[in-house]
């Protein structure tokens, strides 16, 4: 694949730099409390791409380095004066000291790698993170039927989708204290909408999701994050299917009521016709 192909691909299909920066702001509620605990903490973004996440961290005075194999993608980082290097992020992670970072992230990377590499990555991230440190992994959401059956395969470098339950189990297995699955990029107008159609069920579940995992630490350190990890974020398939089925039940009930009323009206019409005929025969 030519050096600039993937950057051109991302520019066309992933969204503008401004859009991605806006999307990433959802993670500030996790990383800003961590910054209060570790003011000098540093982050590593594996597969940093155009560097939107690095830019957001920099804007919030968090030191971070990005690493990517694609020189064409790294050009965008250099254009924005971001700290990056070219190389294999997973190999680089293995060279870092125990408990040396506070944030490790991988945005839309794990769907490109074998599962064994993902396992090694999660294990190494747990080793390198400080107590209470955060691992953020974002990936396409196969629970979105449109994504899982079509859009995922638009990217020629994707291997296979990763269900959120599998990714959540993986970070749990490798020792993280807790993790949260976040549904991302859904249509916010649908969150409380009851009038759900089949199109919404097939297309409108959160198209991406992330797992945010936190390393074990003292209770006092973890306490500021309790409310964040207890909230529900995103639009799961069950939410839309339940509303869709509820709407169908209402429509079925209304149809049954209309049928009963129509039958009653037919009976009354028939009775009126008989009565009219009887009156006609009398006269």
Secondary structure as UniProt FT lines:
FT   TURN            3..4
FT   HELIX           5..13
FT   HELIX           17..24
FT   HELIX           25..27
FT   HELIX           28..37
FT   TURN            39..40
FT   STRAND          42..46
FT   TURN            49..50
FT   HELIX           52..59
FT   TURN            60..61
FT   STRAND          63..68
FT   HELIX           71..79
FT   TURN            80..81
FT   STRAND          84..86
FT   HELIX           89..94
FT   TURN            98..99
FT   STRAND          101..107
FT   HELIX           110..112
FT   HELIX           115..128
FT   STRAND          129..140
FT   TURN            142..143
FT   HELIX           145..149
FT   HELIX           151..154
FT   TURN            156..157
FT   HELIX           164..173
FT   TURN            174..175
FT   STRAND          178..184
FT   HELIX           188..190
FT   TURN            191..192
FT   HELIX           198..203
FT   STRAND          208..214
FT   HELIX           219..223
FT   TURN            224..225
FT   HELIX           226..230
FT   HELIX           237..282
//
